[in-house]
Amino acid sequence: MSYITQYQYYENGGLPPENANWGSYQYVSLEDIVNNFMLMYSGNHNLVNNEERFKVLFHAKRAIQELNYDAFKEIKILELSVCDTLRYVLPSDYVNWVRISLYRDGLLMPLTENIQTNWSGAYLQDNDCRILFDIDGNALSPQYSDLDYDRIKGTKQSIYLNQHSEYYGKSGYCVDGAWYFEYGIGARYGLNTETANANPTFKINPKGGVINFSSGMSGELCVLEYVSDGMENGDDSLVTVNKLFEEFIYAYIEFAILSTKLNTQEYIVARKRKRKAALLRNAKIRISNIHPGRLLQNLRGRDKWLK
Amino acid sequence: MINSVRQTVMSVLNKNNYGYISPSDFNLFAKQAQLDLFEDYFYSYNYQINKENARKSGTGYADITKGLEEVIDTFSSTLPLIQSVQKTNGYFLPSLLTTNNDYYLINKMLINNKVIVFGATTGTVGGQNKIIDITADFNADGVEVGDIVGVEIGGIAYNLVIIAINTTGTELTVAPNVVNTFPLNYTIYKKKNIKEAEKVTHSKITMLNNSILTSPNLTYPAYTQEGLIGDMFPDEEVNHPGQVVCQYIRFPFVPKWTFVTLANGEPAFDASQPDYQDFELPNDDEVNLINKILQYAGMSIREVAAVQFAQAKEQGNNQEEK
C-alpha cells in the first residue's frame, strides 16, 4: 500500500466515507505482509524457498487471529436492546466476550456471568418419559425448555438484593419488574454468591449463538464488548494489523513454515522459535504503552485517603 | 550468426569434399542444437543459484547468475490472454495460435483485479483508437486516463490504455489503434491494480477453494492448468476479456539458414528471404552451437571423429564454465 496525501487521509480525497483513512497509518495490511514476506523472506537465497503463497497467507492469517484473541487491545463494542425473549444474538464476527454490561440511566453496569446454566434444550416426552419423534425419526422439541420458560417468564427464583428491604437476600420471583416471595418459614442459610448481584445475570450459549439473560434484562440496553479474529468477514483487502506486530508476523510465518518443513535443521527451527517469542514479547510491551507518565498517574493514587 | 555457424561447421566437417550437409539438414540440426542450449540455461541457472547458496559464487563480473538471467529474459513475453469459449474463467495459454509463440515456462499470471465497468461498443466512428458506447457514462463510472480497456479482436486479446475521455463520457481514446470492429465487448480495469495469480495443482485446488482462510479471491487469485487452458479462480470474478495477463518464457524461434541457388548449384546465403531466422541465443553461444551441430552432422555422415571432436570440445567448455 502506498503512502497517501493528507487530503486523502483527512477527507478520503473528497469521497465518502470521510473517515475511511483515519488512523490507517497505525496499521499494515495483510496484503503488504504477504507481499513483503514473499519478497524479503522467501526465495532462492532464503531459508524459506519453494513455498506456495497460500501457505504464507494461511500462516499470516493465523498469526493475526491469535494476536486478535489476546495481544491486541482492540475490543469491538456492540449495543443492542434485549427484548422479552431475553436473548442477545452474538455479533457475526464474535469470537469471545470481554465484558457484558447493562446500559441504564447513562451508566454502564457490568453484568455477572451466571455459571449455573439458565438455558437448555428439551425434547417432548410422553407420560412414561419416552421421547417423542417425528416421521423422520427426529426427536420433537418444544419452543422453550422449562428452564428457558421459567427464565423468560420470570417464574424462576432468584435472590432479591435491596438492603433497604426486609426481603433483602431472600429468594423470590421477579415478574415484570415486581417481586414476589413465598411465605418464609425458619431461617435461610447460604447466599448464592455467583448470582448475588442487583443486576441481571447472563449465560452464553456459544453454539446457539446467543447470550441468555435473566428476566430483569427485558427491554434493557445491553453493551457487549468482545474480541473478533480480525478477518473482516473474509475480505482480505480489509485485514490489517498494528505495525507494532508486523515483525512478529514475519517471524511467526517463518517459524511456522520452517518448523513443518522436512530436513530443516533443529537449530534453525529453535532460532526461529526464539525470535518469534521475543518479538511477541516486545510487541506486547510496546502496545501496553507502559511509560513513566502513565505510571506516575497511577502512583499518585498512593496519596488517596481511604475512609 | 547462423551463416557463420554454418560455415564453421562445414569447414570442420569437410574432408576430401564429401563432408557436406544440405541446408535442410543444417536447419534441422540447428533447431535441435538451439533447443538443447536453451534448456541448458535453466539448469545452469539452478546450478549457479546452488553455488551462490554454498557461497561459491562472486559478484560483479563474477556474477554468472546475472548473465544467465539476462539470456533467459530475452525470451520473456508479457501478453494478455484470450478467453476460452467453453469456460468463462478459462484463458488460453500462450500458443502459436493465440499469442504467436509457444511458451516454455509460464513465469507468472497477472490479474487486473479491479473492474470499473464493462459493456459493448456501439460504433467505430472516429478511427481505430476509439471505444464508443453511447449507453455509457465513463466519467460517472470513475474511469480515468491511464486505466486499461480489455478487448478481444480477431482472436487476440489486447489491453488498451486510455489516453483521453470525451466530456459526455461516451467515448474513450485508446492506444494502440486496433479497434476496427463493433459491437465489441470491453471491460475497463483500474490502472495499477494488478495481482499475481498463483499456480495451484489439481490435487490442491478443490481443498483451496473450500478453505475459509485461503480460498482464492481477487487479492490472492489462483489458477490451474488444464490442457492449454488456464482456469482462473475465483471463477465468478475472473472472467472478463483482457483480465488475465501472462508473463512467460517462450521457445526460441526455429532458426532457418535461407539461401538462393546459384547456377552451379551451390546454395548461397541470403538473409533477405522472408522466412529467414537467425539464432536467438547470444553470440557467446556460437561455439556451443557449432559443437552441437557438428555432433549431429558428424553422426549424419557417419564421421565418428567429428562427433568425438565436438563432444570433447563441448565437455571442455562445460568444465571451464564451472
Contacts between the chains, C-beta under 8 A, distances in Angstrom:
chain1	res1	chain2	res2	distance
A	31	B	219	5.8
A	34	B	220	7.5
A	44	B	49	4.8
A	44	B	52	7.5
A	44	B	53	7.2
A	45	B	49	7.8
A	45	B	52	6.5
A	45	B	53	6.2
A	52	B	198	6.4
A	52	B	200	7.3
A	53	B	198	4.8
A	53	B	220	6.8
A	54	B	198	6.4
A	54	B	200	7.3
A	54	B	208	6.1
A	54	B	211	7.8
A	54	B	214	4.4
A	54	B	220	7.0
A	54	B	222	7.2
A	57	B	213	7.3
A	57	B	214	5.3
A	57	B	220	5.8
A	58	B	211	7.8
A	58	B	213	5.5
A	58	B	214	5.0
A	61	B	213	4.9
A	61	B	214	7.6
A	62	B	213	7.5
A	231	B	213	7.7
A	234	B	212	7.4
A	236	B	217	5.8
A	236	B	219	4.4
A	236	B	220	6.4
A	237	B	218	7.8
A	237	B	219	5.1
